[in-house]
Amino acid sequence: MSNEDPKPPSDLPPGMVDELPGDEREVGRGLGDFVRRAVSVGVGAAQRSKEDIMRAAGTEVRSWLEHLNVHDELVKLLSKMSVEVKAEVRFRPRDEKRKA
């Protein structure tokens, strides 16, 4: 083992670890390492949960779309509606220039 103290982890302020006595320095580094690993595990679990939820939602939407009969649904929708057409017809005299 060398006489030099190991370098503190980059995510901890150097002054914080260096101010601790010898054994406590190691505890500080170990605690920082523990927190880093705990956060990593939490992020991994959240990512897997998100993927599982998206997979389940995708399966449900696909199943619903496969059983959806668009033709029948469109007929139901249109049978509840009426079609109204408004038109205006005008008779105008022809231009004298365009006599045929």
Phi and psi restraints in degrees (range 20) as a CNS / XPLOR table:
assign (resid 1 and name C) (resid 2 and name N)
       (resid 2 and name CA) (resid 2 and name C) 1.0 -85.9 20.0 2
assign (resid 2 and name N) (resid 2 and name CA)
       (resid 2 and name C) (resid 3 and name N) 1.0 162.8 20.0 2
assign (resid 2 and name C) (resid 3 and name N)
       (resid 3 and name CA) (resid 3 and name C) 1.0 -79.7 20.0 2
assign (resid 3 and name N) (resid 3 and name CA)
       (resid 3 and name C) (resid 4 and name N) 1.0 -15.9 20.0 2
assign (resid 3 and name C) (resid 4 and name N)
       (resid 4 and name CA) (resid 4 and name C) 1.0 -76.8 20.0 2
assign (resid 4 and name N) (resid 4 and name CA)
       (resid 4 and name C) (resid 5 and name N) 1.0 143.4 20.0 2
assign (resid 4 and name C) (resid 5 and name N)
       (resid 5 and name CA) (resid 5 and name C) 1.0 -73.9 20.0 2
assign (resid 5 and name N) (resid 5 and name CA)
       (resid 5 and name C) (resid 6 and name N) 1.0 140.6 20.0 2
assign (resid 5 and name C) (resid 6 and name N)
       (resid 6 and name CA) (resid 6 and name C) 1.0 -63.0 20.0 2
assign (resid 6 and name N) (resid 6 and name CA)
       (resid 6 and name C) (resid 7 and name N) 1.0 151.9 20.0 2
assign (resid 6 and name C) (resid 7 and name N)
       (resid 7 and name CA) (resid 7 and name C) 1.0 -68.3 20.0 2
assign (resid 7 and name N) (resid 7 and name CA)
       (resid 7 and name C) (resid 8 and name N) 1.0 137.1 20.0 2
assign (resid 7 and name C) (resid 8 and name N)
       (resid 8 and name CA) (resid 8 and name C) 1.0 -67.0 20.0 2
assign (resid 8 and name N) (resid 8 and name CA)
       (resid 8 and name C) (resid 9 and name N) 1.0 153.4 20.0 2
assign (resid 8 and name C) (resid 9 and name N)
       (resid 9 and name CA) (resid 9 and name C) 1.0 -58.9 20.0 2
assign (resid 9 and name N) (resid 9 and name CA)
       (resid 9 and name C) (resid 10 and name N) 1.0 149.4 20.0 2
assign (resid 9 and name C) (resid 10 and name N)
       (resid 10 and name CA) (resid 10 and name C) 1.0 -67.2 20.0 2
assign (resid 10 and name N) (resid 10 and name CA)
       (resid 10 and name C) (resid 11 and name N) 1.0 -21.7 20.0 2
assign (resid 10 and name C) (resid 11 and name N)
       (resid 11 and name CA) (resid 11 and name C) 1.0 -85.8 20.0 2
assign (resid 11 and name N) (resid 11 and name CA)
       (resid 11 and name C) (resid 12 and name N) 1.0 -9.9 20.0 2
assign (resid 11 and name C) (resid 12 and name N)
       (resid 12 and name CA) (resid 12 and name C) 1.0 -102.3 20.0 2
assign (resid 12 and name N) (resid 12 and name CA)
       (resid 12 and name C) (resid 13 and name N) 1.0 138.9 20.0 2
assign (resid 12 and name C) (resid 13 and name N)
       (resid 13 and name CA) (resid 13 and name C) 1.0 -61.3 20.0 2
assign (resid 13 and name N) (resid 13 and name CA)
       (resid 13 and name C) (resid 14 and name N) 1.0 132.2 20.0 2
assign (resid 13 and name C) (resid 14 and name N)
       (resid 14 and name CA) (resid 14 and name C) 1.0 -56.9 20.0 2
assign (resid 14 and name N) (resid 14 and name CA)
       (resid 14 and name C) (resid 15 and name N) 1.0 -38.5 20.0 2
assign (resid 14 and name C) (resid 15 and name N)
       (resid 15 and name CA) (resid 15 and name C) 1.0 -62.2 20.0 2
assign (resid 15 and name N) (resid 15 and name CA)
       (resid 15 and name C) (resid 16 and name N) 1.0 -34.1 20.0 2
assign (resid 15 and name C) (resid 16 and name N)
       (resid 16 and name CA) (resid 16 and name C) 1.0 -65.0 20.0 2
assign (resid 16 and name N) (resid 16 and name CA)
       (resid 16 and name C) (resid 17 and name N) 1.0 -44.4 20.0 2
assign (resid 16 and name C) (resid 17 and name N)
       (resid 17 and name CA) (resid 17 and name C) 1.0 -76.8 20.0 2
assign (resid 17 and name N) (resid 17 and name CA)
       (resid 17 and name C) (resid 18 and name N) 1.0 -38.9 20.0 2
assign (resid 17 and name C) (resid 18 and name N)
       (resid 18 and name CA) (resid 18 and name C) 1.0 -66.8 20.0 2
assign (resid 18 and name N) (resid 18 and name CA)
       (resid 18 and name C) (resid 19 and name N) 1.0 -26.6 20.0 2
assign (resid 18 and name C) (resid 19 and name N)
       (resid 19 and name CA) (resid 19 and name C) 1.0 -76.0 20.0 2
assign (resid 19 and name N) (resid 19 and name CA)
       (resid 19 and name C) (resid 20 and name N) 1.0 -16.2 20.0 2
assign (resid 19 and name C) (resid 20 and name N)
       (resid 20 and name CA) (resid 20 and name C) 1.0 -79.7 20.0 2
assign (resid 20 and name N) (resid 20 and name CA)
       (resid 20 and name C) (resid 21 and name N) 1.0 148.4 20.0 2
assign (resid 20 and name C) (resid 21 and name N)
       (resid 21 and name CA) (resid 21 and name C) 1.0 -64.3 20.0 2
assign (resid 21 and name N) (resid 21 and name CA)
       (resid 21 and name C) (resid 22 and name N) 1.0 164.0 20.0 2
assign (resid 21 and name C) (resid 22 and name N)
       (resid 22 and name CA) (resid 22 and name C) 1.0 -40.8 20.0 2
assign (resid 22 and name N) (resid 22 and name CA)
       (resid 22 and name C) (resid 23 and name N) 1.0 -60.6 20.0 2
assign (resid 22 and name C) (resid 23 and name N)
       (resid 23 and name CA) (resid 23 and name C) 1.0 -67.0 20.0 2
assign (resid 23 and name N) (resid 23 and name CA)
       (resid 23 and name C) (resid 24 and name N) 1.0 -37.3 20.0 2
assign (resid 23 and name C) (resid 24 and name N)
       (resid 24 and name CA) (resid 24 and name C) 1.0 -69.3 20.0 2
assign (resid 24 and name N) (resid 24 and name CA)
       (resid 24 and name C) (resid 25 and name N) 1.0 -27.1 20.0 2
assign (resid 24 and name C) (resid 25 and name N)
       (resid 25 and name CA) (resid 25 and name C) 1.0 -60.1 20.0 2
assign (resid 25 and name N) (resid 25 and name CA)
       (resid 25 and name C) (resid 26 and name N) 1.0 -44.7 20.0 2
assign (resid 25 and name C) (resid 26 and name N)
       (resid 26 and name CA) (resid 26 and name C) 1.0 -64.9 20.0 2
assign (resid 26 and name N) (resid 26 and name CA)
       (resid 26 and name C) (resid 27 and name N) 1.0 -38.6 20.0 2
assign (resid 26 and name C) (resid 27 and name N)
       (resid 27 and name CA) (resid 27 and name C) 1.0 -63.5 20.0 2
assign (resid 27 and name N) (resid 27 and name CA)
       (resid 27 and name C) (resid 28 and name N) 1.0 -42.2 20.0 2
assign (resid 27 and name C) (resid 28 and name N)
       (resid 28 and name CA) (resid 28 and name C) 1.0 -61.0 20.0 2
assign (resid 28 and name N) (resid 28 and name CA)
       (resid 28 and name C) (resid 29 and name N) 1.0 -43.4 20.0 2
assign (resid 28 and name C) (resid 29 and name N)
       (resid 29 and name CA) (resid 29 and name C) 1.0 -66.6 20.0 2
assign (resid 29 and name N) (resid 29 and name CA)
       (resid 29 and name C) (resid 30 and name N) 1.0 -41.3 20.0 2
assign (resid 29 and name C) (resid 30 and name N)
       (resid 30 and name CA) (resid 30 and name C) 1.0 -64.6 20.0 2
assign (resid 30 and name N) (resid 30 and name CA)
       (resid 30 and name C) (resid 31 and name N) 1.0 -38.6 20.0 2
assign (resid 30 and name C) (resid 31 and name N)
       (resid 31 and name CA) (resid 31 and name C) 1.0 -66.2 20.0 2
assign (resid 31 and name N) (resid 31 and name CA)
       (resid 31 and name C) (resid 32 and name N) 1.0 -43.0 20.0 2
assign (resid 31 and name C) (resid 32 and name N)
       (resid 32 and name CA) (resid 32 and name C) 1.0 -61.4 20.0 2
assign (resid 32 and name N) (resid 32 and name CA)
       (resid 32 and name C) (resid 33 and name N) 1.0 -41.0 20.0 2
assign (resid 32 and name C) (resid 33 and name N)
       (resid 33 and name CA) (resid 33 and name C) 1.0 -65.8 20.0 2
assign (resid 33 and name N) (resid 33 and name CA)
       (resid 33 and name C) (resid 34 and name N) 1.0 -40.6 20.0 2
assign (resid 33 and name C) (resid 34 and name N)
       (resid 34 and name CA) (resid 34 and name C) 1.0 -61.9 20.0 2
assign (resid 34 and name N) (resid 34 and name CA)
       (resid 34 and name C) (resid 35 and name N) 1.0 -45.6 20.0 2
assign (resid 34 and name C) (resid 35 and name N)
       (resid 35 and name CA) (resid 35 and name C) 1.0 -62.4 20.0 2
assign (resid 35 and name N) (resid 35 and name CA)
       (resid 35 and name C) (resid 36 and name N) 1.0 -43.5 20.0 2
assign (resid 35 and name C) (resid 36 and name N)
       (resid 36 and name CA) (resid 36 and name C) 1.0 -59.9 20.0 2
assign (resid 36 and name N) (resid 36 and name CA)
       (resid 36 and name C) (resid 37 and name N) 1.0 -44.1 20.0 2
assign (resid 36 and name C) (resid 37 and name N)
       (resid 37 and name CA) (resid 37 and name C) 1.0 -68.3 20.0 2
assign (resid 37 and name N) (resid 37 and name CA)
       (resid 37 and name C) (resid 38 and name N) 1.0 -38.1 20.0 2
assign (resid 37 and name C) (resid 38 and name N)
       (resid 38 and name CA) (resid 38 and name C) 1.0 -64.2 20.0 2
assign (resid 38 and name N) (resid 38 and name CA)
       (resid 38 and name C) (resid 39 and name N) 1.0 -42.9 20.0 2
assign (resid 38 and name C) (resid 39 and name N)
       (resid 39 and name CA) (resid 39 and name C) 1.0 -63.6 20.0 2
assign (resid 39 and name N) (resid 39 and name CA)
       (resid 39 and name C) (resid 40 and name N) 1.0 -41.7 20.0 2
assign (resid 39 and name C) (resid 40 and name N)
       (resid 40 and name CA) (resid 40 and name C) 1.0 -61.4 20.0 2
assign (resid 40 and name N) (resid 40 and name CA)
       (resid 40 and name C) (resid 41 and name N) 1.0 -42.3 20.0 2
assign (resid 40 and name C) (resid 41 and name N)
       (resid 41 and name CA) (resid 41 and name C) 1.0 -65.1 20.0 2
assign (resid 41 and name N) (resid 41 and name CA)
       (resid 41 and name C) (resid 42 and name N) 1.0 -42.4 20.0 2
assign (resid 41 and name C) (resid 42 and name N)
       (resid 42 and name CA) (resid 42 and name C) 1.0 -62.6 20.0 2
assign (resid 42 and name N) (resid 42 and name CA)
       (resid 42 and name C) (resid 43 and name N) 1.0 -43.2 20.0 2
assign (resid 42 and name C) (resid 43 and name N)
       (resid 43 and name CA) (resid 43 and name C) 1.0 -65.5 20.0 2
assign (resid 43 and name N) (resid 43 and name CA)
       (resid 43 and name C) (resid 44 and name N) 1.0 -40.4 20.0 2
assign (resid 43 and name C) (resid 44 and name N)
       (resid 44 and name CA) (resid 44 and name C) 1.0 -62.7 20.0 2
assign (resid 44 and name N) (resid 44 and name CA)
       (resid 44 and name C) (resid 45 and name N) 1.0 -42.2 20.0 2
assign (resid 44 and name C) (resid 45 and name N)
       (resid 45 and name CA) (resid 45 and name C) 1.0 -65.6 20.0 2
assign (resid 45 and name N) (resid 45 and name CA)
       (resid 45 and name C) (resid 46 and name N) 1.0 -40.0 20.0 2
assign (resid 45 and name C) (resid 46 and name N)
       (resid 46 and name CA) (resid 46 and name C) 1.0 -64.2 20.0 2
assign (resid 46 and name N) (resid 46 and name CA)
       (resid 46 and name C) (resid 47 and name N) 1.0 -40.1 20.0 2
assign (resid 46 and name C) (resid 47 and name N)
       (resid 47 and name CA) (resid 47 and name C) 1.0 -63.8 20.0 2
assign (resid 47 and name N) (resid 47 and name CA)
       (resid 47 and name C) (resid 48 and name N) 1.0 -44.2 20.0 2
assign (resid 47 and name C) (resid 48 and name N)
       (resid 48 and name CA) (resid 48 and name C) 1.0 -64.5 20.0 2
assign (resid 48 and name N) (resid 48 and name CA)
       (resid 48 and name C) (resid 49 and name N) 1.0 -39.5 20.0 2
assign (resid 48 and name C) (resid 49 and name N)
       (resid 49 and name CA) (resid 49 and name C) 1.0 -62.9 20.0 2
assign (resid 49 and name N) (resid 49 and name CA)
       (resid 49 and name C) (resid 50 and name N) 1.0 -43.8 20.0 2
assign (resid 49 and name C) (resid 50 and name N)
       (resid 50 and name CA) (resid 50 and name C) 1.0 -60.7 20.0 2
assign (resid 50 and name N) (resid 50 and name CA)
       (resid 50 and name C) (resid 51 and name N) 1.0 -44.5 20.0 2
assign (resid 50 and name C) (resid 51 and name N)
       (resid 51 and name CA) (resid 51 and name C) 1.0 -63.2 20.0 2
assign (resid 51 and name N) (resid 51 and name CA)
       (resid 51 and name C) (resid 52 and name N) 1.0 -40.2 20.0 2
assign (resid 51 and name C) (resid 52 and name N)
       (resid 52 and name CA) (resid 52 and name C) 1.0 -64.9 20.0 2
assign (resid 52 and name N) (resid 52 and name CA)
       (resid 52 and name C) (resid 53 and name N) 1.0 -42.0 20.0 2
assign (resid 52 and name C) (resid 53 and name N)
       (resid 53 and name CA) (resid 53 and name C) 1.0 -64.9 20.0 2
assign (resid 53 and name N) (resid 53 and name CA)
       (resid 53 and name C) (resid 54 and name N) 1.0 -44.2 20.0 2
assign (resid 53 and name C) (resid 54 and name N)
       (resid 54 and name CA) (resid 54 and name C) 1.0 -65.1 20.0 2
assign (resid 54 and name N) (resid 54 and name CA)
       (resid 54 and name C) (resid 55 and name N) 1.0 -37.5 20.0 2
assign (resid 54 and name C) (resid 55 and name N)
       (resid 55 and name CA) (resid 55 and name C) 1.0 -64.9 20.0 2
assign (resid 55 and name N) (resid 55 and name CA)
       (resid 55 and name C) (resid 56 and name N) 1.0 -44.2 20.0 2
assign (resid 55 and name C) (resid 56 and name N)
       (resid 56 and name CA) (resid 56 and name C) 1.0 -65.3 20.0 2
assign (resid 56 and name N) (resid 56 and name CA)
       (resid 56 and name C) (resid 57 and name N) 1.0 -43.6 20.0 2
assign (resid 56 and name C) (resid 57 and name N)
       (resid 57 and name CA) (resid 57 and name C) 1.0 -64.1 20.0 2
assign (resid 57 and name N) (resid 57 and name CA)
       (resid 57 and name C) (resid 58 and name N) 1.0 -41.7 20.0 2
assign (resid 57 and name C) (resid 58 and name N)
       (resid 58 and name CA) (resid 58 and name C) 1.0 -61.9 20.0 2
assign (resid 58 and name N) (resid 58 and name CA)
       (resid 58 and name C) (resid 59 and name N) 1.0 -40.4 20.0 2
assign (resid 58 and name C) (resid 59 and name N)
       (resid 59 and name CA) (resid 59 and name C) 1.0 -64.0 20.0 2
assign (resid 59 and name N) (resid 59 and name CA)
       (resid 59 and name C) (resid 60 and name N) 1.0 -42.8 20.0 2
assign (resid 59 and name C) (resid 60 and name N)
       (resid 60 and name CA) (resid 60 and name C) 1.0 -65.6 20.0 2
assign (resid 60 and name N) (resid 60 and name CA)
       (resid 60 and name C) (resid 61 and name N) 1.0 -44.4 20.0 2
assign (resid 60 and name C) (resid 61 and name N)
       (resid 61 and name CA) (resid 61 and name C) 1.0 -63.6 20.0 2
assign (resid 61 and name N) (resid 61 and name CA)
       (resid 61 and name C) (resid 62 and name N) 1.0 -42.0 20.0 2
assign (resid 61 and name C) (resid 62 and name N)
       (resid 62 and name CA) (resid 62 and name C) 1.0 -62.3 20.0 2
assign (resid 62 and name N) (resid 62 and name CA)
       (resid 62 and name C) (resid 63 and name N) 1.0 -44.1 20.0 2
assign (resid 62 and name C) (resid 63 and name N)
       (resid 63 and name CA) (resid 63 and name C) 1.0 -61.0 20.0 2
assign (resid 63 and name N) (resid 63 and name CA)
       (resid 63 and name C) (resid 64 and name N) 1.0 -43.6 20.0 2
assign (resid 63 and name C) (resid 64 and name N)
       (resid 64 and name CA) (resid 64 and name C) 1.0 -63.1 20.0 2
assign (resid 64 and name N) (resid 64 and name CA)
       (resid 64 and name C) (resid 65 and name N) 1.0 -43.5 20.0 2
assign (resid 64 and name C) (resid 65 and name N)
       (resid 65 and name CA) (resid 65 and name C) 1.0 -66.4 20.0 2
assign (resid 65 and name N) (resid 65 and name CA)
       (resid 65 and name C) (resid 66 and name N) 1.0 -35.3 20.0 2
assign (resid 65 and name C) (resid 66 and name N)
       (resid 66 and name CA) (resid 66 and name C) 1.0 -65.6 20.0 2
assign (resid 66 and name N) (resid 66 and name CA)
       (resid 66 and name C) (resid 67 and name N) 1.0 -32.5 20.0 2
assign (resid 66 and name C) (resid 67 and name N)
       (resid 67 and name CA) (resid 67 and name C) 1.0 -93.5 20.0 2
assign (resid 67 and name N) (resid 67 and name CA)
       (resid 67 and name C) (resid 68 and name N) 1.0 -1.6 20.0 2
assign (resid 67 and name C) (resid 68 and name N)
       (resid 68 and name CA) (resid 68 and name C) 1.0 -81.2 20.0 2
assign (resid 68 and name N) (resid 68 and name CA)
       (resid 68 and name C) (resid 69 and name N) 1.0 126.7 20.0 2
assign (resid 68 and name C) (resid 69 and name N)
       (resid 69 and name CA) (resid 69 and name C) 1.0 -103.1 20.0 2
assign (resid 69 and name N) (resid 69 and name CA)
       (resid 69 and name C) (resid 70 and name N) 1.0 97.0 20.0 2
assign (resid 69 and name C) (resid 70 and name N)
       (resid 70 and name CA) (resid 70 and name C) 1.0 -61.6 20.0 2
assign (resid 70 and name N) (resid 70 and name CA)
       (resid 70 and name C) (resid 71 and name N) 1.0 -39.4 20.0 2
assign (resid 70 and name C) (resid 71 and name N)
       (resid 71 and name CA) (resid 71 and name C) 1.0 -59.4 20.0 2
assign (resid 71 and name N) (resid 71 and name CA)
       (resid 71 and name C) (resid 72 and name N) 1.0 -50.1 20.0 2
assign (resid 71 and name C) (resid 72 and name N)
       (resid 72 and name CA) (resid 72 and name C) 1.0 -64.2 20.0 2
assign (resid 72 and name N) (resid 72 and name CA)
       (resid 72 and name C) (resid 73 and name N) 1.0 -40.0 20.0 2
assign (resid 72 and name C) (resid 73 and name N)
       (resid 73 and name CA) (resid 73 and name C) 1.0 -65.6 20.0 2
assign (resid 73 and name N) (resid 73 and name CA)
       (resid 73 and name C) (resid 74 and name N) 1.0 -37.2 20.0 2
assign (resid 73 and name C) (resid 74 and name N)
       (resid 74 and name CA) (resid 74 and name C) 1.0 -67.9 20.0 2
assign (resid 74 and name N) (resid 74 and name CA)
       (resid 74 and name C) (resid 75 and name N) 1.0 -39.6 20.0 2
assign (resid 74 and name C) (resid 75 and name N)
       (resid 75 and name CA) (resid 75 and name C) 1.0 -63.2 20.0 2
assign (resid 75 and name N) (resid 75 and name CA)
       (resid 75 and name C) (resid 76 and name N) 1.0 -43.3 20.0 2
assign (resid 75 and name C) (resid 76 and name N)
       (resid 76 and name CA) (resid 76 and name C) 1.0 -60.9 20.0 2
assign (resid 76 and name N) (resid 76 and name CA)
       (resid 76 and name C) (resid 77 and name N) 1.0 -43.8 20.0 2
assign (resid 76 and name C) (resid 77 and name N)
       (resid 77 and name CA) (resid 77 and name C) 1.0 -63.6 20.0 2
assign (resid 77 and name N) (resid 77 and name CA)
       (resid 77 and name C) (resid 78 and name N) 1.0 -46.9 20.0 2
assign (resid 77 and name C) (resid 78 and name N)
       (resid 78 and name CA) (resid 78 and name C) 1.0 -73.3 20.0 2
assign (resid 78 and name N) (resid 78 and name CA)
       (resid 78 and name C) (resid 79 and name N) 1.0 -26.0 20.0 2
assign (resid 78 and name C) (resid 79 and name N)
       (resid 79 and name CA) (resid 79 and name C) 1.0 -70.6 20.0 2
assign (resid 79 and name N) (resid 79 and name CA)
       (resid 79 and name C) (resid 80 and name N) 1.0 -19.0 20.0 2
assign (resid 79 and name C) (resid 80 and name N)
       (resid 80 and name CA) (resid 80 and name C) 1.0 -92.2 20.0 2
assign (resid 80 and name N) (resid 80 and name CA)
       (resid 80 and name C) (resid 81 and name N) 1.0 1.9 20.0 2
assign (resid 80 and name C) (resid 81 and name N)
       (resid 81 and name CA) (resid 81 and name C) 1.0 -120.8 20.0 2
assign (resid 81 and name N) (resid 81 and name CA)
       (resid 81 and name C) (resid 82 and name N) 1.0 157.9 20.0 2
assign (resid 81 and name C) (resid 82 and name N)
       (resid 82 and name CA) (resid 82 and name C) 1.0 -116.3 20.0 2
assign (resid 82 and name N) (resid 82 and name CA)
       (resid 82 and name C) (resid 83 and name N) 1.0 154.1 20.0 2
assign (resid 82 and name C) (resid 83 and name N)
       (resid 83 and name CA) (resid 83 and name C) 1.0 -104.8 20.0 2
assign (resid 83 and name N) (resid 83 and name CA)
       (resid 83 and name C) (resid 84 and name N) 1.0 127.6 20.0 2
assign (resid 83 and name C) (resid 84 and name N)
       (resid 84 and name CA) (resid 84 and name C) 1.0 -120.3 20.0 2
assign (resid 84 and name N) (resid 84 and name CA)
       (resid 84 and name C) (resid 85 and name N) 1.0 128.3 20.0 2
assign (resid 84 and name C) (resid 85 and name N)
       (resid 85 and name CA) (resid 85 and name C) 1.0 -120.7 20.0 2
assign (resid 85 and name N) (resid 85 and name CA)
       (resid 85 and name C) (resid 86 and name N) 1.0 127.8 20.0 2
assign (resid 85 and name C) (resid 86 and name N)
       (resid 86 and name CA) (resid 86 and name C) 1.0 -113.9 20.0 2
assign (resid 86 and name N) (resid 86 and name CA)
       (resid 86 and name C) (resid 87 and name N) 1.0 131.8 20.0 2
assign (resid 86 and name C) (resid 87 and name N)
       (resid 87 and name CA) (resid 87 and name C) 1.0 -136.1 20.0 2
assign (resid 87 and name N) (resid 87 and name CA)
       (resid 87 and name C) (resid 88 and name N) 1.0 154.7 20.0 2
assign (resid 87 and name C) (resid 88 and name N)
       (resid 88 and name CA) (resid 88 and name C) 1.0 -133.9 20.0 2
assign (resid 88 and name N) (resid 88 and name CA)
       (resid 88 and name C) (resid 89 and name N) 1.0 128.7 20.0 2
assign (resid 88 and name C) (resid 89 and name N)
       (resid 89 and name CA) (resid 89 and name C) 1.0 -119.8 20.0 2
assign (resid 89 and name N) (resid 89 and name CA)
       (resid 89 and name C) (resid 90 and name N) 1.0 130.3 20.0 2
assign (resid 89 and name C) (resid 90 and name N)
       (resid 90 and name CA) (resid 90 and name C) 1.0 -126.6 20.0 2
assign (resid 90 and name N) (resid 90 and name CA)
       (resid 90 and name C) (resid 91 and name N) 1.0 143.9 20.0 2
assign (resid 90 and name C) (resid 91 and name N)
       (resid 91 and name CA) (resid 91 and name C) 1.0 -107.9 20.0 2
assign (resid 91 and name N) (resid 91 and name CA)
       (resid 91 and name C) (resid 92 and name N) 1.0 126.1 20.0 2
assign (resid 91 and name C) (resid 92 and name N)
       (resid 92 and name CA) (resid 92 and name C) 1.0 -122.0 20.0 2
assign (resid 92 and name N) (resid 92 and name CA)
       (resid 92 and name C) (resid 93 and name N) 1.0 148.4 20.0 2
assign (resid 92 and name C) (resid 93 and name N)
       (resid 93 and name CA) (resid 93 and name C) 1.0 -71.0 20.0 2
assign (resid 93 and name N) (resid 93 and name CA)
       (resid 93 and name C) (resid 94 and name N) 1.0 148.8 20.0 2
assign (resid 93 and name C) (resid 94 and name N)
       (resid 94 and name CA) (resid 94 and name C) 1.0 -73.6 20.0 2
assign (resid 94 and name N) (resid 94 and name CA)
       (resid 94 and name C) (resid 95 and name N) 1.0 154.0 20.0 2
assign (resid 94 and name C) (resid 95 and name N)
       (resid 95 and name CA) (resid 95 and name C) 1.0 -69.2 20.0 2
assign (resid 95 and name N) (resid 95 and name CA)
       (resid 95 and name C) (resid 96 and name N) 1.0 141.9 20.0 2
assign (resid 95 and name C) (resid 96 and name N)
       (resid 96 and name CA) (resid 96 and name C) 1.0 -65.1 20.0 2
assign (resid 96 and name N) (resid 96 and name CA)
       (resid 96 and name C) (resid 97 and name N) 1.0 -28.4 20.0 2
assign (resid 96 and name C) (resid 97 and name N)
       (resid 97 and name CA) (resid 97 and name C) 1.0 -68.2 20.0 2
assign (resid 97 and name N) (resid 97 and name CA)
       (resid 97 and name C) (resid 98 and name N) 1.0 -27.9 20.0 2
assign (resid 97 and name C) (resid 98 and name N)
       (resid 98 and name CA) (resid 98 and name C) 1.0 -100.7 20.0 2
assign (resid 98 and name N) (resid 98 and name CA)
       (resid 98 and name C) (resid 99 and name N) 1.0 27.6 20.0 2
assign (resid 98 and name C) (resid 99 and name N)
       (resid 99 and name CA) (resid 99 and name C) 1.0 -64.0 20.0 2
assign (resid 99 and name N) (resid 99 and name CA)
       (resid 99 and name C) (resid 100 and name N) 1.0 136.9 20.0 2
